[in-house]
């Protein structure tokens, strides 16, 4: 099994290449095979549209030999520098207890031993939120552009199919989203074999053309990329905005680190996926050298006519798999954001009993479905979505580069000069891609920026609102010592059973407990004050999760700690507390929850419009009973009004 130790180690160390983590053991090979279907679905389907966007469409360039060699050189070096070196070699080392993704980088920084100023921490959180917003935009665009590009192959077979491309794409997307509630456990078993066939097929079709025009391999020489920019100047930069489509999926690759480990991902990329993709890209270039008129769809131009319909079917299956990875990623991202306090609680359905990461969030699923259908109907063709796709990808990549630089100097103690010499190379590529895509903002690039802005406003408003709400609640709380002293004096009647009072903070007396005594004038034999907190780590082991304090008089304080990739379960917490001395009977336990009604007319640091947004989000937040897995027939809710 690949080494999934904490990323706090120096990334230059060879610890993950030691004999205890061999690349070619049986388990690593099985993981590498599985990663072909899950990790590389997005980047693996990019040949459907990358070369096409460079030579056909509004911002395309003439498919003459010099331009073909230049574009192929740019594609080759983009894949080498960005995917093979930046992500595969370096970024994958930045794991947070084995987990990857932009929130993992953010968590590494905020939990660093080196103290970070409040201003820098706020900037880092905002950067993470902005990156998450762009990833949501990616999650909308990937299913749309991938499936649309695959189905557009029907137009190559017959022009009579043109009116059916968009409706058929919508049908495929609706079916994809309606099946999400079943989970990916069973269908995931098909991912690897289908993507294996896909990569073999695209490599084979590409090799046939390379054998016909072997001179296309000269495009490996970076001189052709330099010459391309010298000849085309500004137009060359615009085309670079289309070249970036060949490296889509890098962030998904990094986010899936925890599922497969760095060695499995590296092995499958270097030994199989990358060579297959390069064969297809160079094959498309070779095809255009002899048949520049096929620039309308060079991917399907590689396919013999007799195999065209089967290839459209295989491409559609491959793009569905690529879409599945992004949709599942959106579910995981939402779960992490909720645990980190960046968005409201939502109903989470665990679709697998043995794989914690396989979840389904209905609200996110149907929001993505509506958004995907909207962009397909709105943009109509994959070319219209290409500009939007590039902005989403490049925006997230540059945020990752900056956060990685900070991890190098804060967590791994690299010197600024050493870290800058490495990351500067990455940022040069990132900035070049962004500049190339700026020309496409009016053609669709505005869409992921719009999505990112909406997500950023929502997450920052929720985070600020919850902080303000906590300040109000904690500031008005009665000290627990004073409350316990009052209980001792009043001699309230005690009834059999246990009462669990959910409380946001482990400090002070929960308002729900005070309201309970005020209205019911009694207490249960056992009273549990339960707080659930999340930390900047993906997982907390079960034996480290529970902290129990016996407060006397039958009162207990329980603090349960969860990672941002875990979903709290209150009945499980109560069961796990029994070895620590708190014995409760589920059938005689009542759970008390507070329900706040927010009034937005008070004085606070929040602007009025943000108060209104926060109040709306709070009213529509997921039911805590369902979110925390509490039996609905054992819940009592006590309301209170709070003025923000």
N, C-alpha and C positions, 0 to 999 in steps of 0.2 A: 504494500500500500504506500502511495506517495506520502512524503513527509508533510503533515499538515500542522506543523508546530507554529507557534505565534510568529507573526511577521516582525516582532521586535528585534529579531536577530539581524545582523548585518547581511544585506542581500548579496554581498560578494562572497559570502562563505559558501562552501560546497556541501553544507549539511544535508541538503535534499538530494544529493547525488551519491550518498554513501551506500555501502553494501546493504544497510538495513532498509534502503529505499531503492531497490534496483529497478531500472527501467523495463527490463524484459521478464520480470516474474509473471506468473499466470494471472494474478489479480490485476496488475497494472495493464496487461494486455486486454483483459475483459473490460476494465474501466475505459481504456482507450477506445475500444470498439463502441461502447455505449456513448462516449462523448461525441462520436462522429454524427450521431443522430440528433443529440440535444444541443451540444455546444456550437456546432458549426453549421446549423441549418440556415442561419441568416447570411453569414459570409459565403456559404456554399451555394446559395442561389443568386448571388450578385452577377454572375455571368449572363443572366437573362437580360439585364438591362444596362450594364456598365458601358460596354463598347458601343452599343446602340445609341446611348445618350451622347457619346462623344462625337459621333459621325452623322446623327440624324436628329432633327428637331430645331428649335428656335436658336439655341446657342451652339449648334454643331459646327464642326470644321470639315473642310473638303477632304474626302478619303483618298488623297493622293499618297504615293509611297512614303514620302518624307514625313507626312503627318501620321501615317499609320505606324511607322517605326518610332516616332516620338511618343505617341500615346501608349504604345506597348511598353516602351522603356519606362514611362511614368507609372504604369500599372505595376510593372515588375518591382521597381524600387519602392513604391508605396507599400506593397505587400511585404517586402524585405525589411524596410526600416520600421514601419508602423506595427505590423502584425508580428513578424518573426523576432525583431529586436526589442521594440518598445514593450509590447504586451507579453509575448511568449517568454522572452528572456528576463525582463526586469519587472514589469508591473505585477506579474503573477506571484512574485516574491512578497508583495505587500498584502499578506493575508492577516485577518484578525481572527486568530484561533481557527484557522482553516477556511474561513469564509472570505469571499471577495466582493467587489462592487464598490460603488461610490460611497455608500454608507459605511462600509468597512474602513475605507481610507479616512473618512471623517471621524469615526470612532477611535481609530489609532491616534489621531492627532489630539482629540479632546481628552484622551486618557493618558497622554504622554507624561512622563516624569517631569519634563521641562515645563515650567509654568507658562501659560499662554494668557495674554492680556484679554480682558473682557471684550475689547473692541475687535481683536483678532479672532477670538472665538465666535463672536457674532457674525463676522465676515465669513468664517469657515462654514458655519451652519447655513448661512445664506447661499454660499457656493454649492453646498451639498443639496440644498433645496432646489436651486436652479438646475443643477445637473439631473436631479430626480424629475423635474418638470420636463426637461428635454427628453429623458428616457420614456416618459409617458407619451410624449409626442412621437417618439420612435415606435412605441408600442401600437400607436394608431396607424402610422404610415406603413410599417413593415407588412402587416397582413394585406393592406390594400394594394401596395405597389407589387408585392411578390405574386399574389394570386392573379392580379390583373395582367402582369407581364407573362405569366404562364399561359393564361387563357387566350392572350393575344396571338399565341401560336396558331390558333385556328384561322386567323386572317391570312397567314402564310399559306395554309393549305387551300383555302378558298375564300374569296372576297365576300361570298354570300353569307359567311359567318359573322361579318362585322356587326350587324345589328344585335347579335346575341351575346357579344363579348361582355358588355357591362352587366346585363341581367344575370348571366351565368356566374360572373364573378360575385355578384351580390348573393346569389343562392349558395355558393360555396362558403362564403363568409358567414352567412346566417347559420348554416349547418355546423360550421366550426364552433361558433360561440354557443349554440344550443347544446352541444355535446360536452361543454366544459364541466358541467356538474358531475359528470361521470369520473372525472379525474384522468390523470395521464398514466396511471400504473399499468393498465392493460394495453392501451394503444401505444404506450411508450416502448413496449417490446418490439413493435414493428418499425420504430424509428431507425434503429441501427441498420437493419437489412435494407430498408428502402433507400436510405441515404448512401449506403455502400454501393447499391446498384446505380444510384444517381451519379456519384463521383466517378465510378468506372465508365459509365456511359459518356459523360461529358469529356472525360480524358481521352477516351477512344475516338470520339468524333473529332476532337481537336488534333490528335496525333495524325489522323489521316490527312488533314490539310497541311500539317507541318511537314510531312513526308513529301507532299507535292511542292511546297515552297519552303525548303529548309533555311533559306536566307533570313526568314523572319526571326530566327534565333539570335541574329546579330543585334536585335533590339535590347538585349541584355546590357549592351554598352551604354553607360550613362551619358555618353556624348550626344546620343540621339535626343535625350530629354532636354539637355542644355540647348541644343540646336533648335528644338521645337519652340522654346520660349524666345530665342533670339529672332526667329523668323516670324513668329505670330504675336509677340509682345502681349498686349492686353487681352486679345482673343485667346491666347494660350493660357492665361490665368483663368479665364472663364471656363475653358475646357477642363482645367484642373478641378473645378467644382463638380464635374461629372466623373472624373477619374476617381474621386474619393469614394464613389459608390462601391469600388472593389474591396474596400476595407470596412464596410458596414458589418456590424456584428461583433466588433472588438469588445465593446462594453458588455455585451451579453456573454461573451467568452470569459471575461474577468468575473462577472457576477456568478457564473456557474462553477467557479473554482471549488467551492465547498462540496459540490456533488461528486466531483471526479478526482480532484487533486491536481497539482501542477504537472507532475510527471506524465500522467495519462493524457492531459491536454497537449502537452508538448510533443509527446510521441505521435499522437494521431495527426497533429498539424504538420510536423516536419516530415514524417514518413509517408503520409497518404494524402491528406486534404490539400496542402499547399501544392505539391506536384500536380495533382489532378486539376486544380484551378488554373495553374500556369499553363498546362497543356491546352485547356480550353481557350484561355485568353489568347495565347499565341496562335492557336488554330483559327480563331476568328480573325486575327490580324492577317494570317496567311490567306484566308478566304478572300478578304477585302483587297489584297494585292492583285489578285486575278479577276475579282468580280466586285468592283467598288459599288455597283448598282444594288448590291445586297445589303447596303448600309441601313436599310429600313428595319431589318431584324436579323443581324448576322448570326445570332445564336441559333435560330432555327434554320438559317442557311447552311449550317454544318450538317444538318440531319438529312439523310436520304429520304426522298419523298415517301417511300413505302413505310418508313418508320415514323413519319411525322405525327400521326394521331397517337400512337403509343407514347411518343416522347412528350406530347402535350399532357397526356395523363400522368406520366412520371413527374413532369415538371410541376404539375398542379399538386400532386402528393408531396413533393419536396417543399413547395412553398407553404403548404398547410403545416408541415412540420416546423419550418422556419417561423411561421406565425405563432405556432403553439409555444415555442420557446419564449417569444416576446410577451405573449399573454400571461404565461406562468410567471415570467419575470415581473410583470405589472402586479400580479397578486402578491408576490413576495415583497416587492417594494412597498406596497400599501401596508402589509402586515408590519414591516420594519418601521415605517413612518408612524403608525399608530402606537407601537411600543415605545418609540422615541418621543412621543408627545407632539408629533407634527401634523396629525390629522385625527379626526374623531374616530371612535371605535366603530367598527363595521362587523357585520355577521361574517364569521369565518367558518367554512366547512372543511374539515380534514377528510380528504378523499382516500387516504391510505392509512391503515392501522400500523404499518411498520416504517413508513417514510414520513417523518414529521414535516418536511418541506413541501409536500404535495398538498396544496390547499386550493380552495375555490372561494372567491368573494363575489357573490351575486351582483352587488351594486357596481363594482368595477367591471365585471364581465359585460353587463348590458350597456354601461356607459361606453366601453370600448367598441361594442358592436354598433351602436348608433353612430359613433364618431367615424368608424371605418366605412360604414355604408354612406355616410355623408360625404367623405372625401372621395370615394369612388364615383358617386353620382356628380359631385361638384367638379372634380378634375377630369373625369371621363376617360383619360388615357394615362398609362404609366409615365409617359414623358412629362405630363403635367405635375406628377408627384415627385419627380426626381429632384427638383430644386428644394422642395420641402424636406426630402429625406436627407440631403447633404447638410443642411443647417442643423438638423437634429443630431446627426452623427458628429460633426466637427465641433459643435458647441460642447457636447459632453466630453469629447476627447481632450480639449484644452483644459477643462476644469480638472479632469483626472491628472493631467500633467502637472498642473500647479499644486494640487494636493499631494501628489507623489513627491514633488520637490520638497515640500514642507515635512513630509514623513522622513525623507532622507536626512535632513538637518536636525530635526527635533527628536525623532525616535531612534534613528540609527547612527546619530552623531557624526554624519559626514561633514566635512568642511564645506562652506558655501561654494568655494571655487570648484571643488571636486563634484559636488552635486549639480552645480550650474553647467559644468562642461558636458555632463550627460543629458540633463533635461533640456538644455538649450537646443540640442538637435531635434528632440521631439517637438518642442514648441515651434521651431522654425517650420516644420511640416504642418503642424496644426494651424498655425496662423496663415500659411499659404492656402490651405484648404478653405479656411473661413473666408479669406479675401475672395477666392474663386466663387464661393457661394453667395457672397453679398450681392453679386449681380443678378441673382435669381430670387431675391426676396419678393419682388413684385410678381413673380411667376409661381409662387407657392411657398417660398421660404418663410413667408410671414406666419404660416400655420403653426409650425412647432414653436416659434417664438410666442405666439398667442397662447398656445397650450401651456408653455413654461411660465408665462406671466400669470395665467389664471391659477396654476398650481402653486406658484411662489406666493401670490397674494393670500390664497386659502391657507397654506401651511404656516406662513409667518403670522397671519391673523389668529389662527388657532393656538399657536405657541404663545403668543403674547397674551391672548385672552385667558388661556389656562393659567399663565403665571399671575395675571391680575386677579383672577378668581381665587387662586390659592392664597395670595396675599390677603385678600379680604377675609377668607374663611379662617386662616391661621391667626390673623390679627384679632379676630373676635372670639377666639377659643378660650375656654376656661382651663387653667392649668390642671393637669390630671391629678396631681397631689391634692389640690383643693377639692376636686370632685370626689376622690376616694375618701377624704376626711368627712365630707358631707354625707356620703353613703353610710359610713360607719355610725354617724350620729342619728340619722333619720330612721334606721332599722326598717328599711323597705321590705315588704314581703317578697320572698323568693319562690318561684314556681319551678317545677321540674323541667329539665331540658337545657339546651344551650342556645344562646343568642349571639350571632356573628354580626358585628357592625362594621361595614366597609367604610374605610376612611382614606382620604387622599393623602394625608400626612401622618406619620407616626408620632407627631408632636401634639400635645393637648388632648382635650376631650372631644370626640366627634359630635357635631351638632345633632345627628340622628339619635344618639344616645340620650342627649338632654331632652329632645322632643319626646322620645319614648317615655322617659320618666315623668315628664310634665303631663302627658295625656293618659298614661296607663298606670302610673303610681306603683309599679312593681318591677322586679328584675328576675331574670332566669338564674338558675343555680350557677351556671357558667356563662360568663360574658367575655366574648373574644373581640378585641379591637384589631381588625385585619387591614393591613396596608400592603399594597402590591406596588413594587417599584421596578423600573427597567434600567438596565445599565448599558454602557457602550461596548458590550461584547455580544456576539451572536447567540451564545448558549451559556446557561448556568447549570452545572451538574446538579442532580437531584439531592445529593448529600450536602450541597452548599447552599441550597435554596431557602431553607427555613431558619428563621431566628425567632426564638420564643422567650418571652420574659413573663414570669409569674408575678403579678402585681399584688397578690393577696386578695382576700375576700371573694375568691372565685373569679377574679378578673385576670385576663391574660392579654398580652400584647404580642401579636404575630406579624412579622415583616417577611413577606415572600419576595424573593428577588428573581427576576427573569431576564433573559437576554432578548435582544431586539428581534430575533428570529423565532421566538417561542410565544405561544399563546397561553396566558394564564388560565387555570382551571381551579375554581374555588373548592369544589368537593375534593379534588385531588390534594389541594393544599391542606385541608382539614385532616385528610387521611395521613398525609406525610408528617403532620405535626404530632401524631400519636406516639412515635418513638421518643419524642422530646418531653412527654409527660402530659400532653393535652388529649384526653380521651373524650370523643364526642360520638353520639349516636345520630346517624343521618336523619332518621325518621323523627327525631325529637329536636332537631336543630332548625331554628328560624334565622333567616338572613335579612338584615335591615339595610336598605339602600336609601341614600339621599337623592332627591330630585330637585334640582335648583331651577327656579324661574328667574330669568335674568331681566332686570330693568335697566334700560340703557340711558337713563336721565341723570345718573350720578356724575361726580367729578373723578376723572382718572386720566392717566397718560395716553389712553387710547382715543383716537379720533372717533367722532360719532358714527361715521360710515363703517368703520372697522368694528365698532360695537354691534352695529346692526348685522354685519356679516357673521360675527362670532355668535350672536344670539340665534341667528338662522341655522348655523352649523350645529350648535348645541341642541336645538330643538329636533333636528333631523339626525342626530347621532344614533348609532346602533344601540339597541336595548342592552344595558349592562348585564341583565339576567342571561341573555343568550350568549353574549360575548364571553362572560366568565364561566359559562357552563353551569349556572346555578339552577336547581329544579324550580320551575316557575311557581309551583304550588306551595313553596316554602319561603316565598319572598314577601316582605312588607316594605312598601315605599313610603317615606316621610318627606313631604315637600317643604321647601323654604324659599323665600324671595331674597334675591341679592341684587343690590344696586351697583352697577359698574360705573 
